[in-house]
Amino acid sequence: MSAMTLDTLKVAKRLRDAGFSEAQAESVTESIRESVSGQDLVTKARLDAGLGSLKADLRAEIADIKAEIIKRMFGAMLAQGALVVTLVKFLPGR
C-alpha cells in the first residue's frame, strides 16, 4: 500500500490564510503530517477486499451451521421414529 501524501505547503498556506501565524501554521501542519505518517489507513480497495474476505468467512460459517442443524434434525427424527416404533411395539392390547 502506498503512503498517504499530504501537501504540507498547501495546508500551511491555508492555515496562514485563515489567520494562523507562520509558527502556528508550521506546527499544526507538522502535527498533521506526524499523525498520518505510518498509519495503516483504509482505502476503498482494502475495505472492499476485507469485506469480500469477511463475506466468504460468513458464508462458510453459515454453511457449517446449516449442516449442523440438518444433522441434529435428522438425529431428532431418528429418535422420534425409534420412540414411535417402541411405543407401538409395547402398547398394551396388542
MODELLER restraints for C-alpha pairs under 7 A, 6 or more apart:
rsr = mdl.restraints
at = mdl.atoms
rsr.add(forms.Gaussian(group=physical.xy_distance, feature=features.Distance(at['CA:6:A'], at['CA:33:A']), mean=6.88, stdev=0.5))
rsr.add(forms.Gaussian(group=physical.xy_distance, feature=features.Distance(at['CA:8:A'], at['CA:29:A']), mean=6.07, stdev=0.5))
rsr.add(forms.Gaussian(group=physical.xy_distance, feature=features.Distance(at['CA:11:A'], at['CA:29:A']), mean=6.32, stdev=0.5))
rsr.add(forms.Gaussian(group=physical.xy_distance, feature=features.Distance(at['CA:12:A'], at['CA:25:A']), mean=5.00, stdev=0.5))
rsr.add(forms.Gaussian(group=physical.xy_distance, feature=features.Distance(at['CA:12:A'], at['CA:26:A']), mean=5.98, stdev=0.5))
rsr.add(forms.Gaussian(group=physical.xy_distance, feature=features.Distance(at['CA:12:A'], at['CA:29:A']), mean=5.89, stdev=0.5))
rsr.add(forms.Gaussian(group=physical.xy_distance, feature=features.Distance(at['CA:15:A'], at['CA:25:A']), mean=5.40, stdev=0.5))
rsr.add(forms.Gaussian(group=physical.xy_distance, feature=features.Distance(at['CA:16:A'], at['CA:22:A']), mean=6.44, stdev=0.5))
rsr.add(forms.Gaussian(group=physical.xy_distance, feature=features.Distance(at['CA:16:A'], at['CA:25:A']), mean=6.00, stdev=0.5))
